[in-house]
Amino acid sequence: MPYSLVINFVPRSPLLKTHLNGRNFHALFLDLVSSVDKDLGTQLHQQQSEKAFTLSPVQIRLNRKLMQWSYHRAIAPGTPCWWRITLLDDSLFGKLAHLWLNINRTEPWQLGSAELDIISILSNPQSQQPWANFISYTRLYEQALDGTDSQTSQQARKINFRFCTPTTFRKTQYDVSLPDRDLIFRSLLKRWNQYSEIPLEFTETIFEPIYPSFFDIRTEMVSDKRSKFIGCVGEMSFSILGDVNAQIIKQINTLADFSFYAGIGRKTPMGMGQVSRY
């Protein structure tokens, strides 16, 4: 069952620009995991392959179109902040259930060298916090549109993505910041088949009916002391064209809906590839 959790916190000391990068987000997540399961924290730290979670950058306000991924100044102590974690593996959520229910709110947590107090963890959708949610893989598949309903047939053939943090892809030996149909949907298919109990059959023709119909994207850079990545942010739409089997339409929509939890592309455990479907 994919989960999207929103952690609300308040820093005790200034969150410097140097604290607000993917490596520190990743380290804080591992600290949270290790607080309830040290072996699991070590296992996730050593994991080199596809990871069963994504992390957003720290946010100080809600922007429904884009997240903030770079900061020009420190975040002052006492500023309400939020941070998003998605979990793709049922067993991972189960192992961490104790953390969500019994989070230590008396001792500070560390983000870089800064201390912070965790106020709450949201898992249910909120009117003022649309990034929190959860759904089973079965339900995600069942509710995906297949184009057979006349009232939603056009909607079923339109896939609108919003790249809310810089999104990049690995192609051969290099990173590519220009998304295309295959890069996006292959990324989603790989994660879906790895974590869901409803594997989708892959064929070379499954994505052929998908064509770009609109894009308003630009490149942005994500950097820390060790590395720099160029990714795209903005909006991109695809249309499903031609005489397409309802099952194929359903599978494509399943993957598009799944993007909210799985993210798209590389470095999703470091704050990149946060995506919404609109």
C-alpha positions in Angstrom: 0.0 0.0 0.0 1.6 3.3 -1.0 1.6 6.0 1.7 2.3 9.7 1.5 3.1 11.1 4.9 3.5 14.7 5.8 5.7 15.6 8.8 5.1 18.9 10.4 8.0 20.3 12.4 9.5 23.5 13.9 13.2 24.1 13.9 14.8 25.1 17.3 17.8 26.6 15.6 18.3 28.2 12.1 18.1 25.8 9.2 21.0 27.0 7.1 21.0 26.7 3.3 23.7 24.0 3.7 21.2 21.9 5.8 18.5 22.0 3.2 19.8 19.4 0.7 18.9 15.9 -0.3 21.7 14.3 1.7 20.5 15.8 5.0 16.9 14.9 4.2 18.0 11.3 3.6 20.0 11.3 6.8 17.0 12.5 8.8 14.8 9.8 7.4 17.3 7.1 8.3 17.6 8.6 11.8 13.8 8.3 12.1 13.9 4.7 10.9 16.8 3.7 13.1 15.0 5.1 16.2 12.5 2.2 15.9 14.5 -0.4 13.9 18.3 0.1 13.9 18.9 -2.9 11.6 16.4 -1.6 9.1 18.0 1.8 9.2 21.4 0.2 8.4 19.8 -1.9 5.7 18.3 1.2 4.0 21.5 3.1 4.3 23.5 0.4 2.6 20.8 -0.2 -0.1 22.2 0.7 -3.6 19.3 -0.5 -5.8 15.8 1.0 -6.2 14.6 2.3 -2.9 11.1 1.9 -1.5 10.6 5.5 -0.4 10.8 9.1 -1.7 11.5 12.3 0.1 10.6 15.9 -0.6 12.6 19.0 0.2 11.6 20.9 3.3 8.7 23.3 2.7 7.6 26.4 4.6 4.4 27.0 2.7 2.0 25.2 0.4 2.3 25.9 -3.3 0.0 23.5 -5.2 2.0 23.8 -8.4 5.7 23.7 -7.3 7.6 22.8 -4.2 10.6 24.8 -3.0 13.9 23.0 -3.5 16.5 25.8 -3.1 16.8 28.5 -0.5 18.5 31.9 -0.5 18.5 32.3 3.2 18.2 30.3 6.4 14.8 29.2 7.8 14.4 31.0 11.1 13.8 29.1 14.4 10.1 28.7 15.1 9.0 28.6 11.5 6.4 26.0 10.8 7.8 23.6 8.2 6.6 20.4 6.5 8.3 17.5 4.8 6.9 14.7 2.8 7.8 11.0 2.9 6.3 8.4 0.6 6.5 4.6 1.3 5.9 2.1 -1.5 6.4 -1.1 0.4 3.8 -2.4 2.8 6.3 -4.1 4.9 8.3 -0.9 5.3 5.3 1.0 6.6 4.5 -1.9 9.0 7.9 -1.8 10.4 7.7 1.9 11.0 4.1 2.0 12.3 5.5 2.3 15.9 7.4 5.5 14.8 4.3 7.2 13.4 2.3 6.3 16.6 5.0 7.0 19.2 7.2 9.7 17.7 9.5 11.3 20.3 8.3 14.9 20.6 10.3 15.8 23.7 13.8 15.3 22.3 15.0 17.2 19.2 15.8 15.6 15.9 18.7 16.7 13.7 18.6 18.1 10.2 22.3 18.7 9.4 23.5 20.5 12.5 20.1 22.1 13.3 17.7 20.8 15.9 14.0 20.5 15.2 10.8 19.4 17.0 8.3 17.1 15.2 4.8 18.4 15.8 2.6 15.9 13.9 2.6 13.3 11.1 -0.3 13.3 8.7 -1.3 10.3 6.6 -4.9 11.2 5.8 -5.8 13.7 3.1 -6.4 17.2 4.4 -8.1 20.1 2.7 -5.1 22.3 3.5 -2.5 19.6 2.9 -3.2 17.6 -0.3 0.2 15.9 -0.2 -0.9 13.5 2.6 -2.8 10.3 1.4 -2.7 6.6 1.2 -4.3 3.9 -1.0 -3.9 0.2 -1.6 -2.4 -1.0 -4.9 -5.6 -2.9 -5.6 -7.7 0.2 -5.1 -5.3 2.3 -7.2 -5.7 -0.2 -10.1 -9.4 -0.6 -9.7 -10.2 3.1 -9.8 -8.0 3.9 -12.8 -10.0 5.0 -15.8 -10.2 2.8 -18.8 -12.1 4.9 -21.2 -15.2 2.8 -21.4 -17.4 5.3 -19.4 -18.7 7.9 -21.8 -18.6 10.6 -19.1 -14.9 10.1 -18.4 -13.7 8.7 -21.8 -11.9 11.9 -22.7 -10.4 12.3 -19.3 -9.1 8.7 -19.5 -7.1 9.6 -22.5 -5.4 12.7 -21.1 -2.4 12.4 -18.8 -1.3 15.7 -17.2 1.9 15.7 -15.1 3.3 18.5 -12.9 7.0 18.1 -12.1 7.0 19.8 -8.7 10.7 19.4 -8.0 13.5 19.0 -10.6 13.1 15.7 -12.4 15.9 13.9 -14.3 16.4 10.5 -15.8 19.3 8.1 -16.4 19.8 7.2 -20.0 22.7 4.9 -20.9 25.6 6.5 -18.9 24.3 10.0 -18.5 21.5 12.0 -16.9 18.8 13.5 -19.2 16.6 16.3 -18.0 14.2 16.3 -20.9 11.3 13.9 -20.2 9.7 11.7 -22.8 7.0 9.1 -22.9 9.3 6.1 -22.4 11.5 7.6 -19.7 8.4 8.6 -17.6 6.3 5.5 -18.0 9.2 3.0 -17.9 10.2 4.6 -14.6 6.7 4.2 -13.2 6.2 0.7 -14.5 9.5 -0.5 -12.9 8.5 0.7 -9.5 4.9 -0.5 -9.8 6.0 -4.1 -10.7 8.6 -4.0 -7.9 6.3 -3.1 -5.1 2.7 -3.9 -6.0 0.9 -7.2 -5.8 -0.7 -6.6 -9.3 2.2 -6.7 -11.8 1.5 -5.1 -15.1 2.6 -7.0 -18.2 5.3 -5.1 -20.1 5.4 -5.2 -23.9 7.2 -2.9 -26.3 3.9 -1.6 -27.6 2.2 -0.7 -24.4 3.3 2.9 -24.5 3.1 3.5 -28.2 -0.3 5.2 -28.1 1.0 7.9 -25.7 1.9 11.2 -27.4 3.0 14.5 -25.9 0.3 17.2 -26.4 1.5 20.1 -24.2 4.6 21.1 -22.3 5.6 24.1 -20.3 8.8 23.0 -18.6 12.2 24.5 -17.8 15.4 23.3 -16.4 16.5 23.9 -12.8 19.6 22.8 -10.9 19.8 20.9 -7.6 23.1 21.1 -5.9 25.0 20.4 -2.7 28.6 20.3 -1.7 29.3 17.1 -3.6 27.2 17.1 -6.7 24.9 19.0 -9.1 21.9 17.7 -11.0 19.9 19.4 -13.8 16.2 18.5 -13.9 13.0 19.8 -15.3 10.1 21.5 -13.5 6.7 22.5 -14.9 3.8 20.8 -16.7 3.6 18.3 -19.4 0.6 16.5 -20.9 0.2 13.3 -22.9 -2.7 12.1 -25.0 -3.6 8.4 -25.6 -4.4 8.3 -29.3 -6.0 5.8 -31.7 -7.9 2.6 -31.2 -6.5 1.5 -27.9 -7.7 -1.5 -25.8 -9.4 -0.5 -22.5 -7.0 -2.6 -20.5 -4.1 -0.7 -21.9 -5.7 2.6 -21.1 -6.4 1.4 -17.6 -2.8 0.4 -17.1 -1.5 3.7 -18.4 -3.8 5.6 -16.0 -2.8 3.3 -13.1 0.8 4.3 -13.6 0.0 8.0 -14.0 -2.0 7.9 -10.7 0.9 6.0 -9.0 3.3 8.8 -9.8 1.9 10.8 -6.8 3.5 8.2 -4.5 6.4 6.8 -6.6 7.8 10.0 -8.0 9.4 10.0 -11.4 13.0 9.6 -12.5 16.3 9.6 -10.5 17.2 10.7 -7.0 13.6 10.6 -5.6 15.0 9.7 -2.1 16.9 13.0 -2.3 14.0 15.3 -3.1 14.0 15.2 -6.8 11.1 13.9 -9.0 8.2 14.9 -6.8 5.2 14.8 -9.2 1.5 15.3 -9.1 -1.2 14.5 -11.7 -3.6 17.3 -12.3 
